[in-house]
Amino acid sequence: MLHSPFWEKLCQAVGISGYCSSLRDGPHITAGFLCVGEGWLSPVTLPCTQRKPDLIPSGKLSMVHTTMEENFLEGTLHFLSEFVSCQHCPPKEIISHLIRQILLNPNQGEILKDTYMLLMKIQMLHPANTATVGWDWTLLKYIMEDQEKPPGWLLFLQYVVQTLEDDFQQNLRLRLLQKSIAKKVLSCDTCFNNVKEVVEWLITAVTGVGFSQPQEQPQEIASSSAEARAECRSSAPWLASTDQAEVAPPAFFGQRVMLLLQRMLSIAVEVDKSPNCSSRKIADVIFPFILNIPLRSQREAFLNTMESQLLRCKLLELLFQHSCDVPTTLPLSLAKILYFLSHSSVLLQCQDETATWQRWDEMLQYLSLLLMSYQNVILEHLRSSLNDRMDLIIQKAKPKLQDSDDISHLDIQLKIEDFISRMQQVLGQPFPLQIMEKLCMLRELFLIVTAT
């Protein structure tokens, strides 16, 4: 349950006084808010009637249209805030106007916050679907690739991801993902070019080229966000602390953008019937980009913020296969990961001026990451479609293992010892302590995974 001045103020604006945390107590609307500042708010459920909402009455709409024609932004926001309710929703063109003419116009200060809060109020009460969504891919592409981004562009990106997320979750509950907004704009089957563009935006965000930090936000946004961040962290473990955000705002801003775009890629993996095929297609697109990311810190940021464990598995598998002196035809499995330990060279040749042992250190780190991601893929049935996965979870089905997942403790120990011998030849003495620490961690991970 969320309780904070920020949240109470928002809910007062919506016109509700209480919360309900269970979908079993009657018909509800669900909204998973994005903090205006640094992260996600927990999803909340709001009681509402089952009756389809009506449009705002024509007399009231004419007042709104008058303010729009006069370019009286404050008046437009005021009237809509008053007129939008559980029973009445604005037409699609009004939502589009809020986005295009106010949120994405070069207005700064309080007007951006008010517009964003109004859009989120509408989204909470009347979640967007394919018929009512107020943005399209052409607009998103233009904003993301515009060199002179408007001050409200990050709020817009947050709103876009929120509409995708809410609609995705609603259609998942109904098992109708084919009717979701995500299917329309992020399907690897029907609009893969859009997914490729998300990859390009993500690489741009990771490398810090092309995305500028929005100008300083209004004080009320910053303070409201600070109040909400403590509530956010329990449901968003990736969030940095408030102190970290204040110390390094540019890095924190970049992380916010990465997390939003990574969520879009995660949705793209899941929205079609075969996450396995979708993740492979996306990994193929990412692969040449990651080979050219210059800094280890940037590569780690890219991989560590990746929300889809399946996509991370596919990408790391490509990287290790690429670095093997003799590529293997084994399917991804525990035996293949052990093979990578024996046959991989350093993954990325001299991308930055680091010592040879540091590049091997990075390789071992990613091998551990691959092993942990693979374990999650198997245990959580991530290769199956979401509909099938829900059935498997309900049935408490056991993970599907392959013959090449059957490795012994002796296999693990021999491969570790072979790697140590190889490193002694390559690196000489004294043997770096960091390499030994990562090898010990890798060995323990293998032992844990084989035991489970």
C-alpha positions in Angstrom: 0.0 0.0 0.0 1.3 3.4 -0.9 1.0 6.4 1.4 2.8 9.6 0.6 1.9 13.3 0.2 2.7 12.9 -3.6 0.4 9.9 -3.9 -2.4 11.5 -1.9 -2.2 14.6 -4.0 -2.4 12.6 -7.2 -5.3 10.5 -6.0 -7.2 13.6 -4.8 -6.8 15.0 -8.3 -8.3 11.8 -9.7 -11.1 12.0 -7.3 -10.7 8.9 -5.2 -10.1 8.5 -1.5 -9.2 4.9 -1.0 -7.3 2.0 -2.5 -8.1 -1.6 -3.2 -5.3 -4.2 -3.7 -7.2 -7.2 -4.9 -8.9 -7.8 -8.2 -11.2 -10.3 -6.5 -13.3 -7.7 -4.8 -15.0 -6.5 -7.9 -14.4 -4.7 -11.2 -11.3 -2.5 -11.1 -9.1 -0.4 -13.3 -5.4 -1.1 -12.9 -2.7 1.6 -13.4 1.0 1.1 -12.9 2.3 4.6 -12.5 5.7 5.9 -13.5 7.3 8.3 -11.1 7.8 11.8 -12.6 11.3 11.5 -11.3 13.5 8.4 -11.1 11.4 5.3 -11.2 8.2 3.2 -11.2 5.5 3.4 -8.7 3.8 0.1 -7.6 0.7 -0.9 -9.6 -2.5 0.1 -7.8 -6.1 -1.0 -8.5 -8.9 1.5 -8.6 -12.5 0.6 -8.2 -14.6 1.6 -11.2 -17.9 0.7 -12.8 -18.2 -2.0 -15.4 -20.3 0.3 -17.5 -18.3 1.7 -20.5 -17.4 5.3 -19.8 -19.1 8.1 -21.8 -17.2 10.9 -23.5 -17.1 14.2 -21.7 -20.5 15.9 -22.5 -20.5 18.1 -25.6 -21.1 21.3 -23.7 -18.1 20.8 -21.5 -16.0 19.6 -24.5 -16.8 22.9 -26.3 -15.3 24.8 -23.4 -12.1 22.7 -23.7 -12.0 23.3 -27.5 -12.3 27.0 -26.9 -9.2 27.0 -24.7 -7.4 24.9 -27.3 -8.3 27.3 -30.1 -7.1 30.3 -28.0 -3.9 28.4 -27.0 -4.9 29.0 -23.4 -2.9 26.0 -22.0 -3.7 26.5 -18.4 -7.4 26.6 -19.2 -7.2 23.5 -21.2 -5.6 21.6 -18.4 -7.9 23.0 -15.8 -11.1 22.1 -17.6 -9.9 18.6 -18.5 -8.8 18.0 -14.9 -12.3 19.0 -13.8 -14.2 17.1 -16.4 -12.3 13.8 -16.6 -13.8 11.2 -14.2 -14.5 7.5 -13.8 -17.6 8.0 -15.8 -16.3 10.5 -18.4 -13.2 10.2 -20.7 -11.8 12.6 -23.2 -11.8 11.7 -26.9 -8.6 10.5 -28.5 -8.0 13.8 -30.3 -7.9 15.6 -26.9 -5.3 13.2 -25.6 -3.3 13.6 -28.7 -3.5 17.4 -28.3 -2.2 17.2 -24.8 0.8 15.2 -26.0 1.7 17.0 -29.2 0.7 20.5 -28.5 1.6 20.9 -24.8 3.8 18.1 -23.4 6.1 18.1 -26.5 6.0 21.8 -27.1 8.9 23.9 -25.8 7.0 24.8 -22.6 8.9 24.5 -19.4 8.1 24.5 -15.7 4.8 23.8 -14.0 2.9 23.3 -17.3 4.9 20.2 -18.1 4.2 18.6 -14.7 0.5 19.5 -14.9 0.2 18.0 -18.4 2.0 14.8 -17.4 -0.1 14.4 -14.3 -3.3 14.9 -16.3 -2.2 12.3 -18.8 -1.5 9.9 -16.0 -4.9 10.6 -14.4 -6.6 9.8 -17.7 -4.4 6.7 -18.1 -5.3 5.6 -14.6 -9.0 5.9 -15.1 -9.2 5.0 -18.7 -6.2 3.0 -19.8 -5.3 3.4 -23.4 -5.9 0.7 -26.0 -5.3 0.4 -29.7 -8.5 2.5 -30.4 -7.8 5.3 -27.9 -4.0 5.6 -27.6 -3.0 9.2 -28.2 0.5 8.7 -29.7 1.8 6.7 -32.6 5.1 5.3 -33.7 5.8 8.1 -36.1 5.6 10.6 -33.3 7.8 8.5 -30.9 10.4 8.0 -33.6 10.5 11.7 -34.4 11.0 12.7 -30.8 13.6 10.0 -30.1 15.7 10.9 -33.1 15.3 14.7 -33.0 18.6 16.3 -32.2 16.8 19.3 -30.5 14.5 17.3 -28.1 11.7 19.3 -26.3 12.1 19.6 -22.5 9.2 17.2 -22.0 10.5 14.3 -24.1 11.5 12.1 -21.2 8.0 12.5 -19.6 6.6 11.5 -23.0 8.8 8.4 -23.1 7.6 7.5 -19.6 4.0 8.0 -20.7 4.5 5.8 -23.8 6.0 3.0 -21.8 3.2 3.3 -19.2 0.5 3.0 -21.9 2.3 0.0 -23.4 2.7 -1.7 -20.0 -0.9 -1.2 -18.8 -2.4 -2.4 -22.0 0.0 -5.3 -22.2 -0.9 -6.5 -18.7 -4.7 -6.0 -19.3 -4.6 -8.1 -22.5 -2.3 -10.7 -20.9 -5.0 -11.2 -18.2 -7.5 -11.7 -21.0 -5.1 -13.8 -23.0 -5.5 -11.4 -25.9 -2.0 -10.0 -26.5 -2.7 -10.0 -30.3 -5.1 -7.1 -29.6 -2.5 -5.1 -27.6 -0.8 -1.8 -28.5 2.5 -3.7 -28.2 1.4 -6.1 -30.8 0.7 -3.2 -33.1 4.0 -1.4 -32.6 6.6 -3.8 -31.1 5.9 -7.1 -32.7 8.9 -8.9 -34.1 6.6 -10.7 -36.5 4.8 -7.7 -38.1 6.9 -4.5 -37.3 10.4 -5.6 -36.6 11.8 -2.3 -38.0 10.3 -0.6 -34.9 12.1 -3.0 -32.6 15.4 -2.3 -34.5 14.8 1.4 -33.8 14.4 0.8 -30.1 17.8 -1.0 -30.2 19.4 1.9 -31.8 17.9 4.4 -29.3 19.1 2.1 -26.5 22.7 2.0 -27.8 22.6 5.8 -28.1 21.5 6.1 -24.5 24.2 3.7 -23.3 27.0 5.4 -25.1 25.7 8.9 -24.2 25.7 10.2 -27.7 22.6 12.0 -28.9 20.5 12.2 -25.8 20.7 15.3 -23.7 19.5 15.6 -20.2 16.2 17.6 -19.8 16.6 21.0 -18.4 16.2 21.3 -14.6 12.7 20.0 -13.6 10.3 22.1 -11.5 11.1 22.0 -7.8 7.7 20.4 -7.1 8.4 17.5 -9.5 11.8 16.9 -7.9 10.4 17.0 -4.3 7.4 14.8 -5.3 9.6 12.3 -6.9 11.9 12.2 -3.8 8.9 11.5 -1.7 7.8 8.7 -3.9 11.2 7.1 -4.5 11.2 5.2 -1.2 7.9 3.7 -2.1 9.1 2.8 -5.6 12.2 1.0 -4.5 10.5 -2.1 -3.0 8.9 -2.8 -6.4 11.9 -1.6 -8.5 15.1 -3.0 -7.1 17.2 -1.5 -10.0 16.6 2.0 -8.7 19.6 3.9 -7.3 19.3 5.7 -4.0 18.2 9.3 -3.8 21.8 10.3 -2.7 23.2 8.6 -5.8 20.7 10.5 -8.0 21.8 13.8 -6.5 25.5 13.1 -6.8 25.4 11.9 -10.4 22.2 13.2 -12.1 23.5 12.8 -15.7 24.3 9.1 -15.1 21.0 8.6 -13.3 19.1 10.3 -16.2 20.8 7.9 -18.6 19.8 4.9 -16.5 16.2 6.0 -16.5 16.2 6.2 -20.3 17.9 2.8 -20.5 15.4 1.2 -18.2 12.5 2.5 -20.2 13.9 1.3 -23.5 14.9 -2.0 -22.0 11.3 -2.5 -20.9 10.2 -1.9 -24.5 12.6 -4.6 -25.7 11.3 -7.0 -23.0 7.7 -6.4 -24.2 8.9 -7.0 -27.8 10.3 -10.4 -26.7 7.0 -11.4 -25.1 4.2 -10.0 -27.2 4.4 -12.7 -30.0 3.8 -16.4 -29.7 7.4 -17.4 -29.7 9.7 -15.5 -27.2 12.5 -17.8 -28.2 12.4 -16.7 -31.9 11.8 -13.0 -31.0 14.7 -12.9 -28.6 17.0 -14.5 -31.2 16.0 -11.9 -33.8 16.6 -9.0 -31.4 19.9 -10.4 -30.2 21.1 -10.7 -33.8 20.4 -7.0 -34.2 22.1 -6.0 -31.0 25.2 -8.1 -31.5 27.1 -5.9 -34.0 26.3 -2.8 -31.8 27.6 -4.3 -28.6 30.9 -5.3 -30.3 31.5 -1.6 -30.9 30.5 -0.2 -27.5 33.8 1.2 -26.5 33.8 1.0 -22.7 33.4 -1.9 -20.3 31.2 0.2 -18.0 28.9 0.9 -20.9 28.7 -2.7 -21.9 28.0 -3.7 -18.3 25.3 -1.0 -18.1 23.7 -2.4 -21.2 23.7 -6.0 -20.1 22.8 -5.3 -16.4 19.7 -3.2 -17.3 18.4 -5.8 -19.7 15.1 -6.9 -18.3 14.6 -9.9 -20.5 16.6 -12.8 -19.1 16.0 -14.7 -22.4 17.3 -11.9 -24.5 20.3 -11.6 -22.3 21.0 -15.3 -22.8 20.7 -15.1 -26.5 23.0 -12.1 -26.7 25.7 -13.5 -24.4 25.6 -16.8 -26.3 26.3 -14.9 -29.5 29.2 -13.1 -27.9 30.8 -16.2 -26.6 30.2 -18.2 -29.8 31.9 -15.4 -31.7 34.9 -15.5 -29.4 35.4 -19.3 -29.5 38.5 -20.5 -31.4 36.3 -23.5 -32.5 32.6 -22.7 -32.4 30.3 -25.5 -31.1 27.0 -26.8 -32.4 25.7 -27.6 -28.9 22.4 -25.9 -28.0 22.6 -23.4 -25.2 23.0 -25.6 -22.1 25.3 -26.1 -19.1 27.7 -28.1 -21.2 27.8 -25.3 -23.8 28.6 -22.7 -21.0 31.4 -25.0 -19.8 32.6 -25.2 -23.4 32.8 -21.4 -23.6 35.0 -21.4 -20.5 37.5 -23.7 -22.3 37.4 -22.2 -25.8 36.6 -18.5 -25.5 39.2 -15.9 -26.0 38.7 -12.3 -24.7 35.3 -11.2 -26.0 36.1 -7.7 -27.3 39.6 -6.9 -28.7 41.1 -3.7 -27.3 38.0 -1.7 -27.3 39.5 0.5 -24.6 43.0 0.7 -23.2 42.8 -1.9 -20.4 45.2 -4.6 -19.3 44.8 -8.0 -20.8 43.8 -9.5 -17.5 40.9 -7.1 -17.2 39.5 -8.2 -20.5 39.6 -11.8 -19.2 38.1 -10.6 -16.0 35.2 -9.1 -18.0 34.8 -12.4 -19.9 34.4 -14.4 -16.7 31.9 -11.8 -15.4 29.7 -12.3 -18.5 30.0 -16.0 -18.3 28.6 -15.9 -14.8 25.9 -13.6 -16.0 25.1 -16.1 -18.8 24.9 -19.0 -16.4 22.5 -17.1 -14.0 20.3 -15.9 -16.9 20.2 -19.4 -18.3 19.1 -20.8 -15.0 16.2 -18.3 -14.9 15.2 -19.1 -18.4 14.9 -22.8 -17.6 13.3 -22.5 -14.2 10.8 -19.9 -15.3 9.9 -21.5 -18.6 10.9 -18.3 -20.4 11.2 -20.0 -23.8 7.4 -20.7 -23.8 4.8 -18.1 -24.8 3.2 -16.2 -21.9 -0.1 -18.0 -22.2 1.7 -21.4 -22.1 3.9 -20.2 -19.3 0.9 -19.3 -17.1 -0.4 -22.8 -17.7 2.9 -24.4 -16.8 3.2 -22.3 -13.6 -0.4 -23.3 -12.6 0.4 -26.9 -13.3 3.7 -26.6 -11.3 5.5 -28.2 -14.3 9.1 -29.2 -13.9 11.7 -27.3 -16.1 12.5 -29.0 -19.4 16.2 -30.0 -19.3 18.4 -31.2 -22.2 20.9 -34.0 -22.3 23.7 -31.4 -22.4 22.5 -30.0 -19.1 23.7 -33.1 -17.4 27.2 -32.2 -16.2 29.1 -33.5 -13.2 31.1 -31.8 -10.5 34.2 -33.4 -12.0 33.4 -31.8 -15.4 33.2 -28.4 -13.7 36.5 -28.9 -11.7 38.4 -30.1 -14.8 37.3 -27.1 -16.9 38.2 -24.7 -14.1 41.6 -26.2 -13.8 42.2 -26.1 -17.6 41.2 -22.4 -17.6 43.7 -21.6 -14.8 46.5 -23.3 -16.7 45.6 -21.3 -19.8 45.5 -18.1 -17.8 48.9 -18.8 -16.3 50.4 -19.1 -19.8 48.7 -16.0 -21.0 49.1 -13.7 -18.0 52.1 -15.2 -16.3 52.8 -14.6 -12.6 51.6 -13.2 -10.2 48.1 -14.5 -11.1 45.6 -11.7 -10.7 43.4 -12.1 -7.6 40.4 -10.7 -9.4 40.5 -13.6 -11.9 40.7 -16.2 -9.1 37.7 -14.6 -7.3 35.6 -14.7 -10.4 36.6 -18.3 -11.1 35.5 -19.2 -7.6 32.2 -17.5 -8.1 31.7 -19.2 -11.4 32.5 -22.6 -9.8 30.0 -22.0 -7.0 27.3 -20.9 -9.5 27.8 -24.1 -11.5 27.5 -26.2 -8.4 24.3 -24.4 -7.3 22.8 -24.7 -10.7 23.6 -28.4 -11.1 22.2 -29.1 -7.6 18.8 -27.4 -8.5 
